[in-house]
Amino acid sequence: MAGANNFSVPRYAPDKGAWTKLTARDSVLRRLDWTMLLSALALSLLGALLVWSATRNRTELNQGDPYYFLFRHILNTGIGLTLMAGTIWLGHRTLRGAVPFLYGLSVVLVLAVLTPLGATINGAHAWIVIGGGFSLQPSEFTKITIILGMAVLLAARVDAGDQEHPDHRTVLKALGMAVLPVLIIMLMPDLGSVMVIAVIVLGVLLASGASNRWIFGLIGAGVIGAVLVATLGLLDEYQINRFAAFANPELDPAGVGYNTNQARIAIGSGGLLGTGLFKGSQTTGQFVPEQQTDFVFTVAGEELGFIGAGLIILLLGVVLWRACRIARETTELYGTIVAAGIIAWFAFQSFENIGMTLGIMPVAGLPLPFVSYGGSSMFAVWIAIGLLQSIRVQRPISA
């Protein structure tokens, strides 16, 4: 029995190697921009509540299930987060080599919209119906491939040290790459996406260091193009009506001006603190069309008031601020251009969406990033967040 005192029970000692790798100074988790990530996630979750409020009583849309859009919005957010994680894992530098394939795929998809596979939703023939209640809007992903493609072309020789700024031939190639999908999208017609891509192109060129002559030339060409499109009758009637209602808010308040008038009434009725979630008369009464998508900001204005609507703008501002910081701190032109393109995309689309609900911008059918209901938009913006996070993660660590 004396030897029994020498017996000892082995104690479990957990392997700290995996945790150490995750929390090390150079680990992916430590290098992520958590301020940006949590702000974007807060926008998506806040959007889920707003979408739920806007659709829970819409039996003609929710198939009799008041939670239908809530669950699908959360599902879209989850898929978006997965796509973001996959983008970070692959890395923006790895995707650089896949740009020709991704660009070609995006062109094929937007072309498919013009075939019998395409479907018209809210006046825009911009969708591909997949089945099971799901549809795909290829133009959302085209924004990403245009950013990546232009960045590859404009940064190649600069990052290699062969030149300080992209030359005119390189800029012309980059613009040519962007023009092809834009022309296809104009045939749908999806004017809102064309406007966003135009701003993306300007943001990319500004970040690349291209000659200012290109910037001013494109702005001038855009003005001339807009005039020609209007005078030659290339816009559909519903698009012309939207611009007419923007120019004259009192024009046909029961017809073409109905959406914007009801949107302003909803936002104005919210006051400082709002009527309370699920208690907005405009939202409950279903007076504002497309309130779960294009006009989701009106739900925030009415039910959460100035404070809630301001919170959404603040969170969007935080995402843009962190993106600007990533663009400034990266050491490669390719990363700077990609970040700048995403910043231009998010900033303009947010301004246009919120602006059209306030009557300071024309209705263009653009969702509010992270907040509006819609799978294609949600997937695209989270992939963009993944690209920004990848640029941050792969930058050199300062000593």
N, C-alpha and C positions, 0 to 999 in steps of 0.2 A: 504493500500500500504506500510505502514511502515514495516509490517511483511515480505514484499518481499525482504528487504535487508538481511534477515536472511537465504534466500534460497541459497544453494550452489550446484553446479554441481559436483557429485562425479567423481573423477579422477581415471583412470585406473592405478593400481599399479601392474606391472608384477611380477609373482611369480619367485623369484630368487633361489628357492630351487633346481630346476633341474640344472640350470647353476652352482650353487655352488657345487653340487655333481660332475659335470663333470670336474670342474677345481680345486677341492680340492687336497691337496697334496697327498692324498692316492687314488685319482681317477684313473681309468684305462687309461684315455687319458693322464694324466700327467705322468704316469709311463711307457708309451710306449717308446720304443727306436725310436724316430722320425728320427734320423740320419740314422739308418739302413733302416727304412721303406721308407723314401724318396729316398735313394740311390737305393734300389731295384725297386721302382716305376720308377725312372729315367731310369734305365736299360731297363725295359719293354717298356716304351714309346719310347726310342731310338731304341729299337729293332723293334718297329712297323714301324718306318721310314725306317730302313734297309730292313725289309721284304717287304715293299711296293716297294722300289726301285728295289729289286731283282725279283719281280713278276709282276709288272704292265704291262710289255710287253710280259709276258709268256702266250699267249692265250691258249696254250695247257693245262695249269694248272689253270688259273683263270676264265675259262668258259666265256671268253669275257668281264669280268668285271675287269678293272684295280684296283679297290678298294677291290676286293674279299678278298685277304689275309690280307689287312690292317684292314678291319672291323672285320674279324675273330680273328686276333691277339689281337685287343683291347677287343673284347668280351671275349677271353680266359683270358686276364688280369683281366677284371672285375669279372669273375667267380672265378679266383684265389684269388682276394682280398676278395670276399665273403667267400670263404673257410677259408682264414686266419682269418677273423673276427669270424667265427663260431668256429675255433680252439681256439682262445683266450677266447671266451665266455665259451666254455666247460672247458678249462684249461688242461694242460698237466697231472695234478694229477688225474683229472676225467678220462682222456683217459687211464691212467695207469690201471684202472680196466677193460677197454674194450679191452685191448691188445689181450687176447686169441681170441676174436671174430674177431678183425681186422686182426690178423695174419692168422687165418683160412680162412677168406674171400680172402686175398691176394694170398694164396696158391691155392685156388679154381680157381681164375681168371687166374693165370699163367698156371694152368693145362688146363683151357679152351682153351688157345692158341693152344695147341697140338691137339685139337679136330677139327672137320669141322668148328667150329666157328672162328678159327684162320685164319689170312691172312698174306701173305708175302709182305713186302714193303722194297725196297732197299736191297733185298737179305736176310733179317732177317724175319723169321716166328715168329714175336713177337707182333702181333696186333690182336685185336678183332674189326671187323667192326660192328658198331652200326646201321648205316644207316643215310641217310640225309647228307652224306658227312663227317660224324664224325666217328672216330675210337678211340680205347682205347689201350694204351700200359701198361699192368698191371705191368711190371717190374719196372716202375717208382714209383709206390706206394709201391712196395715191399721194396724199400730202406727205406721208412719211418717205415714200420712195423718191419723190422729187427732191426732198431735203437731202437724203443720203446720196442720190445720184449727182446733184449739183455740187455737193461737198467733195465727193471723190474727184470730180473733174477740176474744180477750182483750187483744191489744196494739193493735188499730186505733186506738181513741180515745186511748189513753195515749201512743202514739208520735206522734200528731197534736197532742198538747198540750191536748186537751179535758178530760182528767181525770187524776188521779194514780193511781187504781187502778180495775180493772174493777168496774162496778156489778153489782147482783144480777141485773138482766135479762140483761146480757152473759154472766155466769157460767152462767145457766140455759140460754142458747142454746148455749154451748160444751158443756155437759153433754148437752144433747139431741142434739147432733151425734155425741157419742161413744156414746150409748146405742144407736142404731140398729144399727151393726155388731156391738156386743157382744151384743145379743139374737139376732142371726142366728148368731153364733159359738157361743152357748150351745145352739142347736138341733142343732149338729153331732154330739155335743157336744165342745168343745175347752176344757176347764176351765183348762188351763195358760195358754192365750192370754188367757182372760178375766182370770185373776189378774194377768198382766203388764200388761194394759191398765188394770186398776183402779189399779195402782201408778203407771203413767204419768200417769193423770188426776190423782192426788193430787200428784205431782211438778210437773205443769204448773200446777195451781192455787196451790201454794205459791210457785212462782217468779213467778207473775203478780201477787202481792200481794193476791189476793182475800181477803175476810173469813174469819177463822178459823172462823166459824160454818159455812161451807161444808165446811171440812176435817173438823171434828168430826162434822158431820151426815152426811157421806159415809161416814166410818168406822163410825158407828152404823148407818147403812143397810146397809152391807156385812155387819156382824155379823148383823143381823136377816135379811138376805137369805140368808146362809149357813145359818142355822138353818132357815128356811122351805124352802130347797132340799133340805136333808137330811130334814126331817120329812115333806115332801110327796112324797118318792120321785122327785124329778126327775133324780137322778143315775143313770147306768147302773151295772150291777152291778160291772163292773170298776173303776169309779171309787170305789164304796163300799168295795170290797176293798182298794184302795190306801190309803185313809185308815184302815181297820181295821188293816192291817199296820203303818202308821206309829204308830198308838196303842199297838199291842202287837206289838213286833218278833218275839216268840216264837210268834205266831199262825201256824199252818200253814206252817212253814219250807220245806216241799216244795211248797207251793202259792202262796198270795197273798204270802207273805213271802219267796219264793225269790229274787227279783231283788235286794232290799236286803240279804239275808243274804250272797249270793254277792258282791255289790259290796263289802261290808265285809271279807269274807275276802280279796278281791283286794287292796284297799288296805292292809290290815293286814300282808299277807305281803311287802310291798315293803320295809319297814324304812326305813332312812335313805337308802341309795343305790339301792335297787331290785334286781331280779333281772337287769336288763339288757334292752335292747330285743330283742323277739322271743323272750325266754326266760321269760316269765311263765307259770306252769303254769295259772293260772285263765284267762288269755287264750288260750293255745295250746289248752287243753282245751275252750274254748268254753262255760265254765260260766256266764258273765255274759251275759244276753240284751241285745240292742240295744247292744252295746258300741261300735259305730262312731258311734252317734248320742247317745242320752240318757245312756248310761253310759260315755262315752269317758274321763271322768276316772279311772275305775278302771284303765284301761291305764297311765296316767301314774303312779298310785299304786303299782301292782304292779311295773312294769318300770323306772320312773325313780325310784321311792322318794319319800321326803319332800322331797328336794332338787328333783326334777323337778316334782312336784305343786306344791311351793311356788313354783317359777319361773312356772308358769301363773297362779297367784293373783297373784304380783307383777306380771306383765305386764298382767293385767286391771286391777290397781290403778293402774298407770301410765296406762292408757287413761282410766280414770275421773278420775284426778288432772288430767290435761291437759284433759279435757272440762270439769271444774269451773273450771279457770283460764279457759277460753274463755268460759264462761257469766258469769264474774265480770267479765271485761274488756270484753265487748261493750257498746256504748253505746245499744243499742235493746232495748226490752222483747221484741220479737218474737224476736230472736236469743237472748236469755236464756231465754225459754220453750222454744224448740226445743231448745237445749242441755240444759236441765233435764229435759225429757221423755226425751231419749236417755240421760241419766245414770241416771234412775230405771229405765228399761228394762234397760240393761246391768247395773246393780248388782243389781236383784232377780232377773233371769233367771240371772245367774252364781251368786248365792247359793243360789237354789232348785235349780239343777242340781247344784252341788257338794254342797249340803246333803242332797239325796236319796240321794246315793251314800254319805254318812256316816251316814245314818239320823236326821238332825236336821230334815229336811223331808220332807213326803209326796211320793211319786212323782207328777209332774205332766206328764211327757212333754215337757219343754222342753229344747232343745239348748243346749250350752255355746257362747256367742258366739265366733265365729271358729274354734273348735276342732272341734266336732262336724261329722260329714258331713251334707250337705243343701244343695241349691242355693238354695231359697227363703230359708232362714235366712242363708246366706252372702251372698246378694245384698242382703238387707235391712240387715244390719249394716254392710256396706261403703257402702251408700247413706247410712246414718246418719253414718258417718265423713266422707263427702263433705260432708254438711250442716254438720258441726262445722268442717271445714276451710274451708268457704265463709264461715262466720261469722267465723273468724279472719282470712281473707284480706281480707275486705271491711271490716274495722274501720279507723278512721282511724289513720294513723301518727303517733306522738308525735314532736314536734320533737327 
